[in-house]
């Protein structure tokens, strides 16, 4: 995301990604959403460590907008819980900005398109062979 990430930023990104993933999975376990998977795909933090962009992927994808809305609404509680976990590592927790990562849906759409084109080519070949 940021062109020249410092080693400090890279370490912070990975720590933030790991801890947020654990935290979100614990929220799901405590809640009644047993058929929901949230994964933190990427975390990027600004050089001054004041803002973090957290990319999340949600399965099933039809619940992704609802999950993103809930994460934004409960962002301050998530930030507080994260600060309690990381208080020995970090002085200030950045502002969390959750962004839906729809790359898996994009890949799935491409695969479906490729499969449809292959199936249509296969069907065209079958029709040609039947005509002759």
N, C-alpha and C positions, 0 to 999 in steps of 0.2 A: 504494500500500500504506500508506505513512505519510502522514498527512493534510498536514502542513506540512513538506515536504521543503525543505531549504535548497539553494541553488545548488551548494554543495559536494557535497551528497549526490547531486544529479542528475548532476553531472559524474562523480562516482565510480561511480555506477550504470552510466552509459553506457561508461565506460572498462573497468569490470569485465566487462560484457556482451561487449564487443568482444574483449577479450584472452582471456577464457575460451572464446569461440567458436573463435578461432584455435587455442588450445591443444588443445581437444578434437578439432578436425579433424586436427591434426597427430598426435595419439595414434591416431586411426583409420587414418590413412595408414601410420603405422609398424606398426600391427597388421595382422592378416589379415582385418579386417572391411571389405571393399571395398564391400559392399552395405548399408552402414549410414550414416544421416545423423542427426547430432545438432545441433540448433540451440538456442541460448540465447535464449529468447523474452523474458525479463525478468530483471532483477537489482535487488534492493532491499537497501539497507544501512541499518542502524540509525543513529540520529543520532550515536552515539559511535564509529561505524565498527568495531564489534567483532564484529558478526554480519551475514552476507549471506545472503539467500534467493535462490537461483538457480533459475529456472524453466526446465526443459529440455523440448524436444519431440523425440521419437525416431521415425524412420521406418525400417523398418516398425514399427508400434506393438506388434506381438506380442513384440518384444525389449525393450520399454521397462522392464519390471521388472528384467530382468537387467542392463541398462545402468545403471539407477539404483542397484542393489545394488553394482555395480562402482565407480561414482563415489563412493558413500559409503565403500566399503572403501578406496579409493585417494585419499581426500580430502586426507590429509596430503601426499602426493606432488604432487597438483595444486596445493595451496596453496604448496608449496615452489617448484615451477616457475613459478607465477604471481608469487611474490615475487622470483624472479630476473629476470623480465621487467619488473617494475614497481618495482625497487629505487630507481630515480632519481625516481620520482613519489610513492611512498607509503612512509611509515615503517613502518606496521604493516598486515599483510594480515588482513582479518577471517576469522573462522571461516566456512567455506563449508557451507551447508545446501542440498542439491540436492532439488528438488521437481519431480515430473513434471507437466508442463502438458498436460492431456488435453483442452484446448479444441478442438483439431482433430478428435479423435474424437467429441466432443460435437456439433460442427457437422456432421460426416459422418452421425451418427445422425439428426439433425434432417432433413438433406437426404434420407436414405433414407426416413424416415417421410413426408415431404411427397410424394416421388415415388410411394410406395406408395399414398397416399391419392388422388393424382391418377390413377394407373393404375386404381385400383378405381372411381373415379368414371367414368372413360372406359369401362371394361368394363361398368358398369351402364348407361350410355347406349347402348352397342352392343346389349346384351341387350334393352333397351326397344324400340329401333328394329327389332330382328329380330322381336319379338313382334307388332308392329303391321303 
